[in-house]
Amino acid sequence: YGQAADITLENMKEVFKYIQDNLEFDQLIWEYGTDESPAWIHVSYSKDRNRKEVLRKYKIGPYKKFKI
């Protein structure tokens, strides 16, 4: 449906924080990477229901609730 994107760019931690604090989204996921920067950011949007769910995905284990 084209309701999600994976984002890779400079200053990803700042972009992640901006999305988290200022935009409507369904899920925002810090994918892998380090504590300083994700490998990429996954963000989805739903025209019907945006849960504002913020998660982090590590190489091992399930997604975990997350906030920076």
N, C-alpha and C positions, 0 to 999 in steps of 0.2 A: 504493500500500500504506500510505500515511500514515506513512512512516518518515523524513520530513524536515520541517524547518520553516525559514522565514526569519524572523529576529527583528530588530525595530527597537525600541530603547528608549534611555533615557539611560544614560550610562556604558558604552557598548558595548565599549570597549577592555577594561575591567575584567571584564565578563561573558565576553568572548572568552577572556581569560586564565584565568578561573575554570573554564570548560568545558574548555579545553585541559589544565589541570593536575589537575582533580579528577573529571571525569565520563567515562563510557564513551561513545564515539561512533564512527561509521564515518568520516565526513568532517566537518571543521570548516573553513568557508571565510570568509575576510575578503573581502567583496565590495565592490570599488571603494572609494570614499571617499578618505581621506587616511591619512597615517602615524599620525595621532592618533585616528581613528575610521573604521570601515567605514561604507559607506552602509547595509548590513545584514549580519547574520551568517546564514550558511546552516549548518545542522547536521543530519546524518542519523545514524540509528541502525539497526543490523541485529540482529535476534535471533540470527542465525546466525554473523555474522563482523563484528567491529568492528576496522577497520584502524588507527584513531587517526591518520588522514591529515589533516594540517593544511596548508591551501593559502591562497594569496592570488590574487585575480583582479583584474587591472588592466583598464582600458578597452581597451587594445591588447595583444595577445599572449596566450600560453597561461597556464594556471594555473601558479603556481610554489610549490614547497615553502616553508613559512613557519613561523616560531615567534616568539612574543613573550615 
